[in-house]
Amino acid sequence: ASLVRAQYTPNVIVMVASNPHGRDVAWSFFREHIAELYRRYGSLAFTMSSLIDGVTRPFGTEFMLGELERFFGELTGVDTAATSR
């Protein structure tokens, strides 16, 4: 059983990302679970856009921007509807 109910998961991820100590944890979680997040929330455009905005908003360096661009560039063509592991 999950510790966090599905409807609260995006809010928890964003809250973790908003903390300087949790930013990298949230970003890693987001990248690792992107297919599952799209499966759950992809049809909810506001939820996915809020999640992406919340996780990436703390990115303040050129390195982090490059990492973000690489990730979403590689995501193109990935079947985001597929379930994760």
N, C-alpha and C positions, 0 to 999 in steps of 0.2 A: 504494500500500500504506500502511496505517496504521502509525504509529510505536508505538501502544499496542494490544495485543491486546484484543479486545472484552470478555473477561471481567475485564480489569483497568481498563477505562475508568471505571466508577463510583468505584473506589478512588482513581484519579488525580484525578478531579474533586473528590472530598471532600478529598483532601490539599491541593490547590491552594486550596480554599475555607477550609481551616483556617489558612492563612497570611494575616495582615492585608493583605499586598501582593497576594495572589491572590484575595481574597474577591470583588472586583468582576468579575474575569476569569471566575471560576467561575460566578458568577451570570449574567453575560452569555451565557456558553457554554450554560448550562442553559436559559435562556429561548429562545435561538436554535435549539437542537437538541431541544426538548422532544418533538416528534413522533417523531423518530428514537429518542430515549431510551425513550419508551413502546413503540415498535415492538420494540426490542431487549429491553427488560427489564420491560415492563408485566406480563407473566405471572408474573414473579418478584417477588411482593409485597414480600418482605424486601429485595430489592435496590433496588427503587424507593423504598420508605420510607426506607431507609438513605441513599440518594442525596439525596432531598428534605431529610431531616433534616440531613445533612452540609453541604449547600449553604446552607441557611437558618439553621442554628444560630448562625453569627457575627452575625446581624442584631441589632443592639443599640440602634438608634435608632427613634424614632417614624416618621421618614421611611422607613426601610428596611422597617419593619413595614407601612406603608401601601403601599409598592411591592409587597411580597409579596402582600398582600391583593388589590390591583388585578390583579396578574398571574394569580393563581389564580381570581379572579372572572371575568376575561375568558376564561380557559381553559374555563370551563363551556360545554359544547356544542361544543367544538372536537373534531374527529375526531382523537384522539390515536393512533389506529391507523394513520393515514396516514403515509406516509414523507415525510421532509423532502426538500427540493430533490433 
